[in-house]
Amino acid sequence: MLEPKIIVVIIFVLITLYGVITKKRVFFNLGYFLYGLSVFVAELNEYFDIQSFSHLLFAILFLLQAILSIPNKLPYNGSKLAKSAAVKIYSCLSIINLVGILVPYTSPAPEITFYLHAAMAIFPMVAVVLILTNKIPLSPSE
């Protein structure tokens, strides 16, 4: 049986997946933001419990994920600057979650977190491909 907090985290992953499928950046970022905050809180609590420096590093890493993915409704105009920023940010989200795959081996987190981090490492690369192939709809000009 899954713990309630794991079910909540799965919902965050599903929000992100919904953002990928519908190509809606707000949902994509919201999922990453909430996921990052949840891992931050869990790892910070683990650090306070056992004083292991690795948990503090993981907490900081996922706080960075939350900061990078703060949801906003800024229009996407497909400019070189927007594409460049998105590719860099989404690459960072992917790398952070690749590192997150190590968390189950350093903490008492359930094994399912390995798969959740793996999915969260793949989603940004899908977004990067969509951006670089101009498959993301542009916002109307104002």
Protein Blocks (a to p, Z undefined) as FASTA:
>chain_A
ZZfklmmmmmmmmmmmmmmmnopaklmmmmmmmmmmmmmmmmmmmmmmnopaklmmmmmm
mmmmmmmmoccfbdcehiaklmmmmmmmmmmmmmmmmmmmmmmmmcccdfklmmmmmmmm
mmmmmmmmmmmnopaccdddZZ
